């Protein structure tokens, strides 16, 4: 009778042999991957700012170039893309830190930060659809990435938070995260000369 009771009252969250909720652990890894995608998009737009601008007088800006040259694409002297790149680097670092520390204070900080990212991205999407009248695919990619980061945070909270995740050793987390970010960066550097940009 006792054995049967133990079998029917086991943990409901799927866990691996070494402990930890596999879903939460997987979502933390996904958080890092999504942040790397957002980094790539923002880094690409940042490089375009400094590679292409200012435009020759003969060039009529359209599409993504019209978006990144609009007055709404700056906060003071700083391009929004540069701010986004810094934001995603912070998210990559935070995701990797959570994966091996499960720091509760960091998880608490991430939810409002990613929520602010979603609101900021929604505002810029509105500007593209409205006042600017042009769409930047890479800006949309960044908006999708920050939305996914927020959704992942919400799901992890509902599953009990990062304290439910398996602790992954730092020697496994940081090298893999660095290599993933570097691969995305090199892909952007390779792709830049291939894009139909003024001057290419």
C-alpha positions as protocol buffer text, in pm:
chain_id: "A"
residue {
  index: 1
  type: UNK
  ca { x: 0 y: 0 z: 0 }
}
residue {
  index: 2
  type: UNK
  ca { x: 281 y: 240 z: 93 }
}
residue {
  index: 3
  type: UNK
  ca { x: 476 y: 164 z: -226 }
}
residue {
  index: 4
  type: UNK
  ca { x: 166 y: 224 z: -435 }
}
residue {
  index: 5
  type: UNK
  ca { x: 108 y: 560 z: -263 }
}
residue {
  index: 6
  type: UNK
  ca { x: 465 y: 664 z: -332 }
}
residue {
  index: 7
  type: UNK
  ca { x: 427 y: 577 z: -700 }
}
residue {
  index: 8
  type: UNK
  ca { x: 112 y: 782 z: -742 }
}
residue {
  index: 9
  type: UNK
  ca { x: 233 y: 1092 z: -562 }
}
residue {
  index: 10
  type: UNK
  ca { x: 560 y: 1148 z: -746 }
}
residue {
  index: 11
  type: UNK
  ca { x: 666 y: 1486 z: -893 }
}
residue {
  index: 12
  type: UNK
  ca { x: 449 y: 1615 z: -1177 }
}
residue {
  index: 13
  type: UNK
  ca { x: 726 y: 1815 z: -1346 }
}
residue {
  index: 14
  type: UNK
  ca { x: 943 y: 1608 z: -1583 }
}
residue {
  index: 15
  type: UNK
  ca { x: 1294 y: 1585 z: -1441 }
}
residue {
  index: 16
  type: UNK
  ca { x: 1618 y: 1425 z: -1551 }
}
residue {
  index: 17
  type: UNK
  ca { x: 1819 y: 1168 z: -1360 }
}
residue {
  index: 18
  type: UNK
  ca { x: 2035 y: 1435 z: -1190 }
}
residue {
  index: 19
  type: UNK
  ca { x: 1739 y: 1643 z: -1071 }
}
residue {
  index: 20
  type: UNK
  ca { x: 1575 y: 1956 z: -1204 }
}
residue {
  index: 21
  type: UNK
  ca { x: 1279 y: 2033 z: -1423 }
}
residue {
  index: 22
  type: UNK
  ca { x: 1381 y: 1954 z: -1782 }
}
residue {
  index: 23
  type: UNK
  ca { x: 1131 y: 2204 z: -1921 }
}
residue {
  index: 24
  type: UNK
  ca { x: 1264 y: 2494 z: -1713 }
}
residue {
  index: 25
  type: UNK
  ca { x: 1623 y: 2398 z: -1795 }
}
residue {
  index: 26
  type: UNK
  ca { x: 1539 y: 2375 z: -2165 }
}
residue {
  index: 27
  type: UNK
  ca { x: 1362 y: 2710 z: -2157 }
}
residue {
  index: 28
  type: UNK
  ca { x: 1669 y: 2872 z: -2001 }
}
residue {
  index: 29
  type: UNK
  ca { x: 1877 y: 2734 z: -2286 }
}
residue {
  index: 30
  type: UNK
  ca { x: 1614 y: 2863 z: -2529 }
}
residue {
  index: 31
  type: UNK
  ca { x: 1633 y: 3203 z: -2357 }
}
residue {
  index: 32
  type: UNK
  ca { x: 2004 y: 3220 z: -2440 }
}
residue {
  index: 33
  type: UNK
  ca { x: 1943 y: 3109 z: -2799 }
}
residue {
  index: 34
  type: UNK
  ca { x: 1668 y: 3366 z: -2856 }
}
residue {
  index: 35
  type: UNK
  ca { x: 1885 y: 3639 z: -2704 }
}
residue {
  index: 36
  type: UNK
  ca { x: 2164 y: 3544 z: -2946 }
}
residue {
  index: 37
  type: UNK
  ca { x: 1921 y: 3582 z: -3239 }
}
residue {
  index: 38
  type: UNK
  ca { x: 1821 y: 3925 z: -3105 }
}
residue {
  index: 39
  type: UNK
  ca { x: 2189 y: 4015 z: -3067 }
}
residue {
  index: 40
  type: UNK
  ca { x: 2258 y: 3919 z: -3429 }
}
residue {
  index: 41
  type: UNK
  ca { x: 1971 y: 4133 z: -3560 }
}
residue {
  index: 42
  type: UNK
  ca { x: 2063 y: 4433 z: -3345 }
}
residue {
  index: 43
  type: UNK
  ca { x: 2435 y: 4400 z: -3418 }
}
residue {
  index: 44
  type: UNK
  ca { x: 2362 y: 4388 z: -3791 }
}
residue {
  index: 45
  type: UNK
  ca { x: 2153 y: 4706 z: -3773 }
}
residue {
  index: 46
  type: UNK
  ca { x: 2419 y: 4876 z: -3560 }
}
residue {
  index: 47
  type: UNK
  ca { x: 2691 y: 4798 z: -3811 }
}
residue {
  index: 48
  type: UNK
  ca { x: 2467 y: 4923 z: -4095 }
}
residue {
  index: 49
  type: UNK
  ca { x: 2431 y: 5253 z: -3908 }
}
residue {
  index: 50
  type: UNK
  ca { x: 2807 y: 5302 z: -3906 }
}
residue {
  index: 51
  type: UNK
  ca { x: 2877 y: 5131 z: -4242 }
}
residue {
  index: 52
  type: UNK
  ca { x: 2616 y: 5297 z: -4461 }
}
residue {
  index: 53
  type: UNK
  ca { x: 2531 y: 5630 z: -4297 }
}
residue {
  index: 54
  type: UNK
  ca { x: 2530 y: 5907 z: -4392 }
}
residue {
  index: 55
  type: UNK
  ca { x: 2365 y: 5818 z: -4721 }
}
residue {
  index: 56
  type: UNK
  ca { x: 2476 y: 5978 z: -5047 }
}
residue {
  index: 57
  type: UNK
  ca { x: 2243 y: 6260 z: -5152 }
}
residue {
  index: 58
  type: UNK
  ca { x: 2135 y: 6060 z: -5457 }
}
residue {
  index: 59
  type: UNK
  ca { x: 2001 y: 5767 z: -5252 }
}
residue {
  index: 60
  type: UNK
  ca { x: 1630 y: 5760 z: -5172 }
}
residue {
  index: 61
  type: UNK
  ca { x: 1601 y: 5560 z: -4846 }
}
residue {
  index: 62
  type: UNK
  ca { x: 1349 y: 5278 z: -4860 }
}
residue {
  index: 63
  type: UNK
  ca { x: 1265 y: 4972 z: -4654 }
}
residue {
  index: 64
  type: UNK
  ca { x: 1507 y: 4904 z: -4366 }
}
residue {
  index: 65
  type: UNK
  ca { x: 1727 y: 5201 z: -4459 }
}
residue {
  index: 66
  type: UNK
  ca { x: 1428 y: 5435 z: -4432 }
}
residue {
  index: 67
  type: UNK
  ca { x: 1355 y: 5292 z: -4088 }
}
residue {
  index: 68
  type: UNK
  ca { x: 1706 y: 5322 z: -3945 }
}
residue {
  index: 69
  type: UNK
  ca { x: 1752 y: 5674 z: -4085 }
}
residue {
  index: 70
  type: UNK
  ca { x: 1424 y: 5800 z: -3942 }
}
residue {
  index: 71
  type: UNK
  ca { x: 1435 y: 6041 z: -3643 }
}
residue {
  index: 72
  type: UNK
  ca { x: 1258 y: 5774 z: -3433 }
}
residue {
  index: 73
  type: UNK
  ca { x: 1550 y: 5533 z: -3463 }
}
residue {
  index: 74
  type: UNK
  ca { x: 1767 y: 5730 z: -3220 }
}
residue {
  index: 75
  type: UNK
  ca { x: 1762 y: 5800 z: -2848 }
}
residue {
  index: 76
  type: UNK
  ca { x: 1964 y: 6118 z: -2832 }
}
residue {
  index: 77
  type: UNK
  ca { x: 2288 y: 6044 z: -3020 }
}
residue {
  index: 78
  type: UNK
  ca { x: 2254 y: 5667 z: -2982 }
}
residue {
  index: 79
  type: UNK
  ca { x: 2094 y: 5442 z: -3247 }
}
residue {
  index: 80
  type: UNK
  ca { x: 1816 y: 5221 z: -3111 }
}
residue {
  index: 81
  type: UNK
  ca { x: 1997 y: 4927 z: -3271 }
}
residue {
  index: 82
  type: UNK
  ca { x: 2303 y: 4992 z: -3053 }
}
residue {
  index: 83
  type: UNK
  ca { x: 2085 y: 5006 z: -2741 }
}
residue {
  index: 84
  type: UNK
  ca { x: 1921 y: 4681 z: -2854 }
}
residue {
  index: 85
  type: UNK
  ca { x: 2259 y: 4515 z: -2905 }
}
residue {
  index: 86
  type: UNK
  ca { x: 2363 y: 4606 z: -2550 }
}
residue {
  index: 87
  type: UNK
  ca { x: 2026 y: 4482 z: -2422 }
}
residue {
  index: 88
  type: UNK
  ca { x: 2065 y: 4143 z: -2590 }
}
residue {
  index: 89
  type: UNK
  ca { x: 2423 y: 4104 z: -2468 }
}
residue {
  index: 90
  type: UNK
  ca { x: 2288 y: 4162 z: -2118 }
}
residue {
  index: 91
  type: UNK
  ca { x: 2014 y: 3902 z: -2178 }
}
residue {
  index: 92
  type: UNK
  ca { x: 2269 y: 3647 z: -2305 }
}
residue {
  index: 93
  type: UNK
  ca { x: 2479 y: 3704 z: -1993 }
}
residue {
  index: 94
  type: UNK
  ca { x: 2175 y: 3685 z: -1766 }
}
residue {
  index: 95
  type: UNK
  ca { x: 2049 y: 3364 z: -1926 }
}
residue {
  index: 96
  type: UNK
  ca { x: 2388 y: 3196 z: -1895 }
}
residue {
  index: 97
  type: UNK
  ca { x: 2417 y: 3312 z: -1533 }
}
residue {
  index: 98
  type: UNK
  ca { x: 2073 y: 3173 z: -1447 }
}
residue {
  index: 99
  type: UNK
  ca { x: 2158 y: 2839 z: -1603 }
}
residue {
  index: 100
  type: UNK
  ca { x: 2441 y: 2772 z: -1361 }
}
residue {
  index: 101
  type: UNK
  ca { x: 2351 y: 2987 z: -1056 }
}
residue {
  index: 102
  type: UNK
  ca { x: 1966 y: 2978 z: -1050 }
}
residue {
  index: 103
  type: UNK
  ca { x: 1986 y: 3322 z: -883 }
}
residue {
  index: 104
  type: UNK
  ca { x: 1637 y: 3424 z: -770 }
}
residue {
  index: 105
  type: UNK
  ca { x: 1720 y: 3797 z: -766 }
}
residue {
  index: 106
  type: UNK
  ca { x: 1827 y: 3782 z: -1130 }
}
residue {
  index: 107
  type: UNK
  ca { x: 1506 y: 3607 z: -1231 }
}
residue {
  index: 108
  type: UNK
  ca { x: 1303 y: 3871 z: -1047 }
}
residue {
  index: 109
  type: UNK
  ca { x: 1487 y: 4145 z: -1235 }
}
residue {
  index: 110
  type: UNK
  ca { x: 1444 y: 3985 z: -1577 }
}
residue {
  index: 111
  type: UNK
  ca { x: 1065 y: 3988 z: -1587 }
}
residue {
  index: 112
  type: UNK
  ca { x: 1024 y: 4369 z: -1570 }
}
residue {
  index: 113
  type: UNK
  ca { x: 1326 y: 4419 z: -1797 }
}
residue {
  index: 114
  type: UNK
  ca { x: 1189 y: 4191 z: -2068 }
}
residue {
  index: 115
  type: UNK
  ca { x: 842 y: 4342 z: -2023 }
}
residue {
  index: 116
  type: UNK
  ca { x: 991 y: 4687 z: -2087 }
}
residue {
  index: 117
  type: UNK
  ca { x: 1165 y: 4541 z: -2394 }
}
residue {
  index: 118
  type: UNK
  ca { x: 832 y: 4416 z: -2528 }
}
residue {
  index: 119
  type: UNK
  ca { x: 667 y: 4756 z: -2476 }
}
residue {
  index: 120
  type: UNK
  ca { x: 957 y: 4936 z: -2644 }
}
residue {
  index: 121
  type: UNK
  ca { x: 953 y: 4696 z: -2939 }
}
residue {
  index: 122
  type: UNK
  ca { x: 575 y: 4731 z: -2974 }
}
residue {
  index: 123
  type: UNK
  ca { x: 614 y: 5108 z: -2989 }
}
residue {
  index: 124
  type: UNK
  ca { x: 877 y: 5084 z: -3261 }
}
residue {
  index: 125
  type: UNK
  ca { x: 667 y: 4836 z: -3459 }
}
residue {
  index: 126
  type: UNK
  ca { x: 382 y: 5088 z: -3444 }
}
residue {
  index: 127
  type: UNK
  ca { x: 614 y: 5360 z: -3576 }
}
residue {
  index: 128
  type: UNK
  ca { x: 715 y: 5138 z: -3868 }
}
residue {
  index: 129
  type: UNK
  ca { x: 355 y: 5060 z: -3955 }
}
residue {
  index: 130
  type: UNK
  ca { x: 240 y: 5419 z: -3904 }
}
residue {
  index: 131
  type: UNK
  ca { x: 455 y: 5733 z: -3920 }
}
residue {
  index: 132
  type: UNK
  ca { x: 757 y: 5578 z: -4092 }
}
residue {
  index: 133
  type: UNK
  ca { x: 553 y: 5371 z: -4336 }
}
residue {
  index: 134
  type: UNK
  ca { x: 832 y: 5119 z: -4399 }
}
residue {
  index: 135
  type: UNK
  ca { x: 916 y: 4780 z: -4250 }
}
residue {
  index: 136
  type: UNK
  ca { x: 1258 y: 4669 z: -4131 }
}
residue {
  index: 137
  type: UNK
  ca { x: 1270 y: 4286 z: -4119 }
}
residue {
  index: 138
  type: UNK
  ca { x: 1563 y: 4285 z: -3879 }
}
residue {
  index: 139
  type: UNK
  ca { x: 1378 y: 4522 z: -3645 }
}
residue {
  index: 140
  type: UNK
  ca { x: 1082 y: 4283 z: -3656 }
}
residue {
  index: 141
  type: UNK
  ca { x: 1319 y: 3994 z: -3577 }
}
residue {
  index: 142
  type: UNK
  ca { x: 1443 y: 4184 z: -3275 }
}
residue {
  index: 143
  type: UNK
  ca { x: 1086 y: 4259 z: -3164 }
}
residue {
  index: 144
  type: UNK
  ca { x: 996 y: 3889 z: -3194 }
}
residue {
  index: 145
  type: UNK
  ca { x: 1306 y: 3791 z: -2997 }
}
residue {
  index: 146
  type: UNK
  ca { x: 1235 y: 4021 z: -2703 }
}
residue {
  index: 147
  type: UNK
  ca { x: 872 y: 3905 z: -2700 }
}
residue {
  index: 148
  type: UNK
  ca { x: 988 y: 3544 z: -2681 }
}
residue {
  index: 149
  type: UNK
  ca { x: 1224 y: 3629 z: -2395 }
}
residue {
  index: 150
  type: UNK
  ca { x: 929 y: 3772 z: -2201 }
}
residue {
  index: 151
  type: UNK
  ca { x: 712 y: 3467 z: -2277 }
}
residue {
  index: 152
  type: UNK
  ca { x: 988 y: 3231 z: -2163 }
}
residue {
  index: 153
  type: UNK
  ca { x: 1016 y: 3425 z: -1838 }
}
residue {
  index: 154
  type: UNK
  ca { x: 640 y: 3396 z: -1782 }
}
residue {
  index: 155
  type: UNK
  ca { x: 637 y: 3022 z: -1849 }
}
residue {
  index: 156
  type: UNK
  ca { x: 931 y: 2960 z: -1617 }
}
residue {
  index: 157
  type: UNK
  ca { x: 760 y: 3161 z: -1342 }
}
residue {
  index: 158
  type: UNK
  ca { x: 445 y: 2948 z: -1379 }
}
residue {
  index: 159
  type: UNK
  ca { x: 654 y: 2631 z: -1349 }
}
residue {
  index: 160
  type: UNK
  ca { x: 811 y: 2743 z: -1024 }
}
residue {
  index: 161
  type: UNK
  ca { x: 1099 y: 2960 z: -1139 }
}
residue {
  index: 162
  type: UNK
  ca { x: 1465 y: 2895 z: -1209 }
}
residue {
  index: 163
  type: UNK
  ca { x: 1499 y: 2719 z: -874 }
}
residue {
  index: 164
  type: UNK
  ca { x: 1334 y: 2420 z: -1046 }
}
residue {
  index: 165
  type: UNK
  ca { x: 1602 y: 2403 z: -1315 }
}
residue {
  index: 166
  type: UNK
  ca { x: 1899 y: 2171 z: -1321 }
}
residue {
  index: 167
  type: UNK
  ca { x: 2223 y: 2345 z: -1227 }
}
residue {
  index: 168
  type: UNK
  ca { x: 2455 y: 2331 z: -1527 }
}
residue {
  index: 169
  type: UNK
  ca { x: 2827 y: 2375 z: -1446 }
}
residue {
  index: 170
  type: UNK
  ca { x: 2974 y: 2710 z: -1549 }
}
residue {
  index: 171
  type: UNK
  ca { x: 3248 y: 2535 z: -1746 }
}
residue {
  index: 172
  type: UNK
  ca { x: 2977 y: 2399 z: -1975 }
}
residue {
  index: 173
  type: UNK
  ca { x: 2760 y: 2711 z: -1989 }
}
residue {
  index: 174
  type: UNK
  ca { x: 3001 y: 2992 z: -2067 }
}
residue {
  index: 175
  type: UNK
  ca { x: 3213 y: 2834 z: -2345 }
}
residue {
  index: 176
  type: UNK
  ca { x: 2900 y: 2717 z: -2528 }
}
residue {
  index: 177
  type: UNK
  ca { x: 2734 y: 3058 z: -2487 }
}
residue {
  index: 178
  type: UNK
  ca { x: 3047 y: 3238 z: -2609 }
}
residue {
  index: 179
  type: UNK
  ca { x: 3080 y: 3014 z: -2913 }
}
residue {
  index: 180
  type: UNK
  ca { x: 2713 y: 3060 z: -3001 }
}
residue {
  index: 181
  type: UNK
  ca { x: 2738 y: 3440 z: -2975 }
}
residue {
  index: 182
  type: UNK
  ca { x: 3060 y: 3445 z: -3176 }
}
residue {
  index: 183
  type: UNK
  ca { x: 2904 y: 3228 z: -3448 }
}
residue {
  index: 184
  type: UNK
  ca { x: 2613 y: 3473 z: -3474 }
}
residue {
  index: 185
  type: UNK
  ca { x: 2854 y: 3768 z: -3487 }
}
residue {
  index: 186
  type: UNK
  ca { x: 3064 y: 3610 z: -3762 }
}
residue {
  index: 187
  type: UNK
  ca { x: 2748 y: 3526 z: -3957 }
}
residue {
  index: 188
  type: UNK
  ca { x: 2652 y: 3895 z: -3946 }
}
residue {
  index: 189
  type: UNK
  ca { x: 2999 y: 4002 z: -4059 }
}
residue {
  index: 190
  type: UNK
  ca { x: 2979 y: 3756 z: -4349 }
}
residue {
  index: 191
  type: UNK
  ca { x: 2625 y: 3863 z: -4445 }
}
residue {
  index: 192
  type: UNK
  ca { x: 2688 y: 4239 z: -4452 }
}
residue {
  index: 193
  type: UNK
  ca { x: 2866 y: 4254 z: -4790 }
}
residue {
  index: 194
  type: UNK
  ca { x: 2594 y: 4031 z: -4939 }
}
residue {
  index: 195
  type: UNK
  ca { x: 2308 y: 4266 z: -4849 }
}
residue {
  index: 196
  type: UNK
  ca { x: 2173 y: 4517 z: -5104 }
}
residue {
  index: 197
  type: UNK
  ca { x: 2300 y: 4818 z: -4914 }
}
residue {
  index: 198
  type: UNK
  ca { x: 2414 y: 5151 z: -5059 }
}
residue {
  index: 199
  type: UNK
  ca { x: 2785 y: 5122 z: -5124 }
}
residue {
  index: 200
  type: UNK
  ca { x: 2791 y: 4741 z: -5151 }
}
